[in-house]
Amino acid sequence: MRHFWRVRFRLRTLLLAMLILGVSPWLVLRYLERREDQMWNALQTAKSQRDMTLVHWRRIYDRLQAGEANDAQESDARSRYFEARAQTELAVKRVRSHYGNDEKVLIKVIDQRASRKARSPLQTGSK
């Protein structure tokens, strides 16, 4: 009877080790992919915010030239644009610090992300 307990204990230990060693790399990979996705999403968000504030600044500037807006509105729109631009530059720095400054590497990563996104089953149903 005691021999059966040792075999059972060893089997349980083996199964536990298989579980830890089998799941841990998968969890680490998912965590790293999630952080990478967050970095790229932050860049896209910053770029779109920068573009929207630039369009807003241009509209306010055109209204200022037509005499429909005042200098304070234009100054506020300009400062918002430069804040958004600084956020975009910060996001680009994060991407470059993660991948390095080599343009070929960045292009390769962007292409891989685009192909992975195209193959993703989650993206096909929403658009």
Secondary structure by P-SEA (a helix, b strand, c coil): caaaaaaaaaaaaaaaaaaaaacaaaaaaaaaaaaaaaaaaaaaaaaaaaaaaaaaaaaaaaaaaaccccaaaaaaaaaaaaaaaaaaaaaaaaaaaaccccaaaaaaaaaaaaaaaaacaaaaaac
